[in-house]
Amino acid sequence: MKMIVLAVLMAFAGSAASAQTTATCKAQAAEKKLAGAALTTFTKKCEKDAETTCDASAKDKKLAGAAKSSFTKKCVSDAVGT
């Protein structure tokens, strides 16, 4: 069962990464040369927007439970940038 979930997650992770064409939140903040409170506010809003988008994507893919959590976590992480 765990192997099936992992296989599904790997397939979705690849499609999510290729579908994402926008720059990461960190890259956008660097382009705008944000610092201090402006950087914090921008990063929080960007992360929240990414989470909303990723949740919708997980719902479209009909993910639930651990698969949804894992997908959403990776999707948000990719959107925010590391």
FENBEL-V712976 format. One record per run of one state. SS is the DSSP state (@ for helix, = for strand, . for the rest). FROM is the first residue (numbers start at 1). TO is the last residue. If there is no record, write none. Layout:
ss=SS from=FROM to=TO
ss=SS from=FROM to=TO
This chain:
ss=. from=1 to=1
ss=@ from=2 to=19
ss=. from=20 to=24
ss=@ from=25 to=31
ss=. from=32 to=35
ss=@ from=36 to=60
ss=. from=61 to=64
ss=@ from=65 to=80
ss=. from=81 to=82
